[in-house]
Amino acid sequence: MSERTPAHCLWCGREIESPGRGRPRRYCGQSCRQRAYEARRGGRGAGPVDAVALSRATVARLHDGLYELRCAVEDIATAAEEGAGHEQIAALAADALDLARELDKLR
């Protein structure tokens, strides 16, 4: 008998338990299943055709990440105005770049 590995909802990413028998679950609930269906349909009848459907968790992560990135860039600007050294500005810029790379993974 094989070990159960936790699965994740294809829409929101939440961890879900798969049943021991039968087809593994793909979505944590009916609402995520419906949102995925609507996204696959291309949004016909549900808004603009070029709309992108994101889960609430992804939107929250984007908002938080953009706030952190803005703060990091403001820190760089403040350090430059106060005459910080090259090493300090480089370290702050590296932190901002790391934040931007993390946000880029949310595509």
C-alpha positions in Angstrom: 0.0 0.0 0.0 1.4 3.4 -0.9 1.8 6.4 1.4 -0.7 9.2 1.0 1.0 12.4 -0.1 -0.8 15.7 0.6 -2.3 17.2 -2.5 -2.9 20.8 -3.2 -6.0 22.5 -4.6 -5.3 23.4 -8.3 -7.1 26.8 -7.8 -6.1 28.2 -4.4 -3.2 26.0 -3.4 -4.7 24.9 -0.1 -3.6 21.5 1.1 -6.3 18.8 0.7 -6.6 15.2 1.6 -7.1 12.7 -1.2 -9.3 9.8 -0.6 -7.7 6.4 -0.3 -9.6 5.0 -3.2 -10.8 6.4 -6.5 -9.7 9.5 -8.3 -7.7 12.0 -6.3 -9.3 15.3 -5.5 -8.2 18.3 -7.6 -10.0 21.1 -5.7 -10.6 21.8 -2.1 -14.3 22.7 -2.7 -17.0 23.5 -5.1 -16.2 27.2 -5.2 -12.6 26.6 -6.3 -13.8 24.1 -8.9 -16.2 26.7 -10.3 -13.5 29.4 -10.4 -11.2 27.1 -12.3 -14.0 26.2 -14.7 -14.7 29.9 -15.3 -11.0 30.6 -15.9 -10.8 27.7 -18.4 -13.8 29.0 -20.3 -11.9 32.3 -20.8 -14.3 34.4 -18.8 -17.1 34.2 -21.4 -20.1 35.7 -19.8 -18.3 36.4 -16.6 -16.5 39.7 -17.4 -13.9 40.9 -19.8 -12.2 38.4 -22.1 -8.7 39.6 -21.1 -9.4 39.3 -17.4 -7.1 37.1 -15.2 -8.6 35.1 -12.4 -6.5 34.9 -9.2 -7.3 33.3 -5.9 -7.7 35.5 -2.9 -4.6 34.0 -1.3 -2.5 34.9 -4.4 -3.9 38.5 -4.4 -3.1 38.8 -0.7 0.5 37.6 -1.3 0.8 40.1 -4.2 -0.4 43.0 -2.1 1.9 42.1 0.8 4.9 41.6 -1.5 4.3 44.8 -3.4 4.2 46.7 0.0 7.4 45.1 1.1 9.1 45.9 -2.2 7.9 49.5 -2.0 9.3 49.8 1.5 12.7 48.3 0.4 13.0 50.8 -2.5 12.1 53.7 -0.1 14.9 52.4 2.2 17.3 52.6 -0.7 16.2 56.2 -1.6 16.5 57.3 2.0 20.0 55.7 2.4 21.1 57.5 -0.8 19.8 60.8 0.4 21.6 60.4 3.7 24.9 59.6 2.0 25.1 55.9 2.9 28.1 54.0 1.6 28.2 51.9 -1.5 28.2 48.6 0.6 25.0 49.6 2.5 23.2 50.7 -0.7 24.3 47.5 -2.4 23.0 45.4 0.4 19.6 47.2 0.4 19.4 46.8 -3.4 20.1 43.1 -3.0 17.2 42.8 -0.5 14.9 44.6 -2.9 15.9 42.3 -5.7 15.2 39.2 -3.6 11.7 40.5 -2.9 11.1 41.2 -6.6 12.2 37.7 -7.5 9.8 36.2 -4.9 7.0 38.2 -6.4 8.0 37.0 -9.9 7.4 33.4 -8.8 3.7 34.2 -8.3 3.0 34.2 -12.0 
